[in-house]
Amino acid sequence: MMMHNHDWKVGAVYDTVIHEQDVALYLRCPCCYERKLKEQPKPHLRWEEHVEKSIQDVLLDFYALLPEQRTEKMIAQIIERRWTRKILAFESEDQHHYVKSYITMHLKMLLTDLRLCENPMYLLTEMTTMIEELGAHLTMMFQVIEWRGTANESSYIVRKLFIHDEPQLIKSYLHICLLFTTRMFGIMPERMEVITLLTGKSYIITPEPLDIERSLDYVRVVSRLMQECVSNHHHSLSLRH
């Protein structure tokens, strides 16, 4: 999608926080984001949220091992041990079997390929940085940021595991990730990798300098839409009083 420059006024107050997970919630379901603003009781966790927790636990266990300990057998044992026990969160036994089979298969393949890698610079770390053009802080949870630099040149790779292949959310994540990491570390990532575990599909992006402005435009537009949602919510509250 072509991005155009707009002079959006996202807010002059620097305590505004744009959270990557809120952006994903808004893009997936604006009504769900509005319910969160209303602080309505949270429904039962979706099966995806249980699986995401399992994936995080697998990553922690995997990187806690020395590279020579990360055998295919050990990887399989970690995935089986850490798989969610919340079976009733799934729609059916067949769905659970399907999800577990495909995610296990693709996770095994990925971790086997990564078994000789050094421990990441950041693992399951939430960070916040200022985006001055937006007058806001941007917050992200990073699964893996892997250092690839040398004594003469700094370099790093950002890796993210998605459950579903959701192009709109993946595009959003890549825009936010590029903007965030470039501002946080002062240099662009060497590449950004997204792996979708139900399909095994990978998105590998090698960013160019011009992409940073496009990512800023994207976050500017999405944050404006989200702020309009917040403003409408506050307006509806004021009408009740």
PLY file of the C-alpha trace (Angstrom):
ply
format ascii 1.0
element vertex 241
property float x
property float y
property float z
element edge 240
property int vertex1
property int vertex2
end_header
0.00 0.00 0.00
1.37 3.42 -0.93
2.03 5.67 2.03
1.58 9.44 1.76
2.86 12.15 4.06
0.19 13.84 6.20
0.63 16.53 8.80
-1.26 14.64 11.50
-1.26 16.21 14.95
-1.07 13.11 17.09
-0.65 15.07 20.29
1.80 17.42 21.85
1.73 15.66 25.22
4.68 13.32 25.55
2.98 10.93 27.97
1.06 9.39 25.08
2.06 5.73 24.72
1.53 3.68 21.56
1.79 0.00 22.39
2.44 -2.45 19.57
0.02 -4.95 21.12
-2.75 -2.32 21.24
-2.14 -1.56 17.55
-2.49 -5.27 16.77
-5.70 -5.45 18.82
-7.11 -2.39 17.05
-6.26 -3.72 13.58
-7.64 -7.16 14.32
-10.81 -5.95 16.02
-11.59 -2.23 16.61
-14.53 -3.21 18.81
-12.19 -5.26 21.02
-9.93 -2.24 21.38
-12.92 -0.10 22.32
-13.98 -2.66 24.93
-10.48 -2.48 26.40
-10.83 1.31 26.67
-14.07 0.79 28.57
-12.19 -1.57 30.90
-14.87 -4.19 30.49
-14.15 -7.59 32.06
-11.76 -9.52 29.88
-13.30 -12.60 28.26
-11.71 -16.00 28.62
-8.29 -16.17 26.99
-8.30 -17.27 23.39
-6.36 -20.45 22.59
-3.85 -18.29 20.72
-2.88 -16.54 23.95
-2.19 -19.85 25.68
-0.10 -21.00 22.72
1.83 -17.72 22.66
2.72 -18.26 26.33
3.94 -21.76 25.46
6.11 -20.39 22.66
7.67 -17.86 25.05
8.45 -20.64 27.53
10.01 -22.74 24.76
12.26 -19.84 23.74
13.38 -19.30 27.34
14.25 -22.98 27.78
15.94 -23.22 24.39
18.26 -20.28 24.94
19.01 -21.41 28.50
20.87 -24.38 26.97
24.40 -24.28 25.64
24.51 -24.53 21.83
25.90 -28.08 21.97
22.96 -29.14 24.18
20.32 -28.01 21.67
19.85 -31.36 19.98
16.75 -32.22 17.97
15.68 -34.59 20.75
16.08 -31.90 23.41
14.17 -29.35 21.29
11.30 -31.83 20.87
11.25 -32.47 24.64
11.14 -28.76 25.43
8.22 -28.15 23.06
6.27 -31.10 24.46
6.95 -30.11 28.07
6.02 -26.48 27.54
2.92 -27.03 25.41
-0.17 -25.51 26.97
-2.37 -27.71 29.16
-5.36 -25.43 28.56
-6.91 -27.88 26.13
-10.47 -26.68 26.79
-9.56 -23.28 25.33
-9.62 -24.86 21.88
-12.82 -25.24 19.90
-12.42 -29.00 19.61
-9.99 -31.86 20.13
-9.38 -31.92 16.38
-8.45 -28.24 16.35
-6.06 -28.75 19.24
-4.41 -31.67 17.47
-4.08 -29.66 14.24
-2.61 -26.59 15.97
-0.21 -28.61 18.11
1.00 -30.72 15.20
1.78 -27.84 12.84
3.22 -25.46 15.41
5.38 -28.23 16.86
6.66 -29.18 13.41
7.57 -25.65 12.35
8.97 -24.69 15.75
11.23 -27.77 15.70
12.48 -26.83 12.24
13.18 -23.23 13.23
14.97 -24.02 16.50
17.01 -26.77 14.87
18.26 -24.21 12.36
19.07 -21.81 15.22
20.64 -24.34 17.58
24.21 -23.09 17.09
23.35 -19.40 17.51
24.69 -17.46 20.46
22.26 -16.19 23.07
20.31 -13.16 21.83
21.05 -9.60 22.85
17.39 -9.30 23.96
15.02 -12.17 24.71
11.35 -11.57 25.51
12.06 -7.99 26.49
9.62 -5.08 26.55
11.15 -1.70 25.71
9.95 1.85 25.22
11.43 4.66 23.14
10.43 8.21 22.25
9.20 9.07 18.76
9.50 12.85 18.76
7.61 13.39 15.49
4.55 11.76 17.07
4.95 13.34 20.48
4.58 9.86 21.91
6.37 6.90 23.39
6.35 3.64 21.45
6.36 0.36 23.40
7.15 -3.09 21.99
7.69 -6.61 23.25
10.63 -8.17 21.43
10.91 -11.94 21.31
14.46 -12.13 19.92
17.01 -9.50 18.93
20.17 -11.21 17.81
23.48 -9.36 17.67
25.39 -9.88 14.43
27.88 -7.05 14.69
31.65 -7.06 14.39
34.33 -4.86 15.89
34.01 -2.56 12.87
30.29 -2.63 12.15
27.21 -2.89 14.34
24.44 -5.17 13.12
21.46 -7.05 14.51
18.50 -9.20 13.48
14.96 -9.00 14.89
12.97 -12.23 14.93
9.25 -12.58 15.64
7.09 -15.71 15.77
3.43 -15.34 14.79
0.86 -18.09 15.10
-1.27 -17.10 12.11
-0.26 -15.71 8.74
-2.03 -12.35 9.09
-0.52 -10.02 6.44
-2.07 -6.82 7.83
-0.72 -7.47 11.34
2.65 -8.60 10.03
2.95 -5.44 7.93
2.05 -3.36 10.99
4.60 -5.17 13.14
7.37 -4.65 10.58
6.64 -0.91 10.30
6.58 -0.45 14.07
9.64 -2.63 14.56
11.73 -0.74 11.99
10.80 2.64 13.44
11.36 1.51 17.02
14.69 -0.27 16.60
16.19 2.45 14.41
15.34 5.10 17.00
16.35 2.93 19.95
19.69 1.67 18.62
20.59 4.42 16.16
20.97 2.00 13.24
18.55 -0.06 11.17
18.37 -3.81 11.71
20.28 -5.89 9.20
17.03 -7.73 8.66
13.67 -8.47 10.27
12.31 -12.01 10.25
8.71 -13.05 10.82
7.87 -16.76 10.98
4.24 -17.92 10.99
4.12 -21.18 12.89
0.85 -22.63 11.59
1.94 -22.30 7.96
5.72 -22.31 8.20
5.82 -19.23 6.00
8.61 -16.72 6.56
8.80 -13.00 5.82
12.37 -11.74 5.64
12.79 -7.99 5.23
16.07 -6.19 4.58
15.17 -2.54 5.21
16.43 0.44 3.25
16.82 4.01 4.62
13.71 5.22 2.75
11.63 2.62 4.59
12.04 4.50 7.87
9.97 7.46 6.63
7.30 5.09 5.32
7.17 3.37 8.70
6.86 6.71 10.47
3.96 7.65 8.18
2.29 4.31 8.89
2.54 4.62 12.66
1.40 8.25 12.46
-1.78 7.32 10.60
-2.63 4.28 12.74
-1.98 6.15 15.99
-4.26 8.96 14.82
-7.07 6.50 14.14
-6.57 4.95 17.55
-6.59 8.36 19.22
-9.85 9.17 17.47
-11.25 6.00 19.01
-9.99 7.12 22.43
-11.47 10.62 21.92
-14.84 9.18 20.92
-14.78 6.99 24.00
-14.05 9.97 26.29
-16.75 12.00 24.55
-19.33 9.28 25.10
-18.35 9.15 28.79
-18.76 12.92 29.17
-22.24 12.76 27.66
-23.30 10.33 30.38
-22.41 12.73 33.19
0 1
1 2
2 3
3 4
4 5
5 6
6 7
7 8
8 9
9 10
10 11
11 12
12 13
13 14
14 15
15 16
16 17
17 18
18 19
19 20
20 21
21 22
22 23
23 24
24 25
25 26
26 27
27 28
28 29
29 30
30 31
31 32
32 33
33 34
34 35
35 36
36 37
37 38
38 39
39 40
40 41
41 42
42 43
43 44
44 45
45 46
46 47
47 48
48 49
49 50
50 51
51 52
52 53
53 54
54 55
55 56
56 57
57 58
58 59
59 60
60 61
61 62
62 63
63 64
64 65
65 66
66 67
67 68
68 69
69 70
70 71
71 72
72 73
73 74
74 75
75 76
76 77
77 78
78 79
79 80
80 81
81 82
82 83
83 84
84 85
85 86
86 87
87 88
88 89
89 90
90 91
91 92
92 93
93 94
94 95
95 96
96 97
97 98
98 99
99 100
100 101
101 102
102 103
103 104
104 105
105 106
106 107
107 108
108 109
109 110
110 111
111 112
112 113
113 114
114 115
115 116
116 117
117 118
118 119
119 120
120 121
121 122
122 123
123 124
124 125
125 126
126 127
127 128
128 129
129 130
130 131
131 132
132 133
133 134
134 135
135 136
136 137
137 138
138 139
139 140
140 141
141 142
142 143
143 144
144 145
145 146
146 147
147 148
148 149
149 150
150 151
151 152
152 153
153 154
154 155
155 156
156 157
157 158
158 159
159 160
160 161
161 162
162 163
163 164
164 165
165 166
166 167
167 168
168 169
169 170
170 171
171 172
172 173
173 174
174 175
175 176
176 177
177 178
178 179
179 180
180 181
181 182
182 183
183 184
184 185
185 186
186 187
187 188
188 189
189 190
190 191
191 192
192 193
193 194
194 195
195 196
196 197
197 198
198 199
199 200
200 201
201 202
202 203
203 204
204 205
205 206
206 207
207 208
208 209
209 210
210 211
211 212
212 213
213 214
214 215
215 216
216 217
217 218
218 219
219 220
220 221
221 222
222 223
223 224
224 225
225 226
226 227
227 228
228 229
229 230
230 231
231 232
232 233
233 234
234 235
235 236
236 237
237 238
238 239
239 240
